[in-house]
Amino acid sequence: MTDEQIEQLAQRIAKLIINNLHEGLIEEFEPNEEEELLAELAKCMTLLDKYLQAEQYEKCEVMKNKIKTIEKKLSNL
């Protein structure tokens, strides 16, 4: 993902959190499917970066495929 896409993802996550705080739902917060997918996407992107820096390319390929799967699920919501 590009820096611009990462920034858009971060803004989208922040907006979801702020909306939940604004509505007073944070105490009873149970993430919906989109929020769970976004959290998983962020985790995979972090791991991908870690594996790239460590030059563990097989693990990078696994993360890349997982990221594509998550992005596809998000686009179908």
Secondary structure, DSSP 4 states (H G I P E B T S, - for coil): --HHHHHHHHHHHHHHHHHHHHTT-GGG----HHHHHHHHHHHHHHHHHHHHHTT-HHHHHHHHHHHHHHHHHHHT-
